[in-house]
Amino acid sequence: MHWELCIQYANGTEQVLRAFRDLETAENCVDRLYAKGYPMHIAYLIRLAYAA
Protein backbone atom coordinates (compact mmCIF):
# COMPACT_ATOMS: atom_id res chain seq x y z
CA MET A 1 0.00 0.00 0.00
CA HIS A 2 1.00 3.59 -0.50
CA TRP A 3 0.40 6.36 2.01
CA GLU A 4 0.31 10.16 1.69
CA LEU A 5 1.38 12.64 4.32
CA CYS A 6 -0.94 15.62 4.02
CA ILE A 7 -1.28 18.99 5.66
CA GLN A 8 -4.84 20.06 6.41
CA TYR A 9 -5.56 23.74 6.88
CA ALA A 10 -8.25 25.31 9.07
CA ASN A 11 -10.44 25.99 6.02
CA GLY A 12 -10.50 22.26 5.19
CA THR A 13 -8.16 22.27 2.21
CA GLU A 14 -5.47 19.63 2.03
CA GLN A 15 -2.10 19.41 0.33
CA VAL A 16 0.00 16.28 -0.13
CA LEU A 17 3.48 16.81 1.27
CA ARG A 18 5.04 13.42 0.63
CA ALA A 19 4.20 9.84 -0.32
CA PHE A 20 5.38 6.71 1.51
CA ARG A 21 5.28 2.97 0.90
CA ASP A 22 5.44 2.10 4.60
CA LEU A 23 2.89 3.34 7.13
CA GLU A 24 5.37 3.23 10.00
CA THR A 25 7.77 5.54 8.13
CA ALA A 26 4.92 7.98 7.50
CA GLU A 27 3.95 7.91 11.18
CA ASN A 28 7.55 8.59 12.21
CA CYS A 29 7.59 11.61 9.91
CA VAL A 30 4.44 13.00 11.57
CA ASP A 31 5.97 12.37 14.99
CA ARG A 32 9.03 14.42 14.00
CA LEU A 33 6.83 17.25 12.72
CA TYR A 34 4.76 17.35 15.91
CA ALA A 35 7.90 17.16 18.06
CA LYS A 36 8.45 20.79 17.07
CA GLY A 37 5.08 21.73 18.61
CA TYR A 38 1.39 21.46 17.83
CA PRO A 39 0.24 24.21 15.46
CA MET A 40 -3.28 25.52 16.03
CA HIS A 41 -4.20 26.27 12.42
CA ILE A 42 -3.03 23.10 10.62
CA ALA A 43 -3.00 19.34 11.08
CA TYR A 44 -0.76 16.66 9.62
CA LEU A 45 -2.51 13.47 8.60
CA ILE A 46 -1.77 10.23 6.83
CA ARG A 47 -4.18 8.78 4.34
CA LEU A 48 -4.22 5.87 1.95
CA ALA A 49 -3.06 6.94 -1.51
CA TYR A 50 -5.37 6.03 -4.36
CA ALA A 51 -4.13 5.41 -7.87
CA ALA A 52 -5.62 7.70 -10.48
Residue, then its C-alpha position, 0 to 999 in steps of 0.5 A: m500500500h502507498w500512504e500520503l502525508c498531508i497537511q490540512y488547513a483550518n479551512g478544510t483544504e489539504q495538500v500532499l506533502r510526501a508519499f510513503r510505501d510504509l505506514e510506520t515511516a509515514e507515522n515517524c515523519v508525523d511524529r518528528l513534525y509534531a515534536k516541534g510543537y502542535p500548530m493551532h491552524i493546521a493538522y498533519l494526517i496520513r491517508l491511503a493513496y489512491a491510484a488515479 
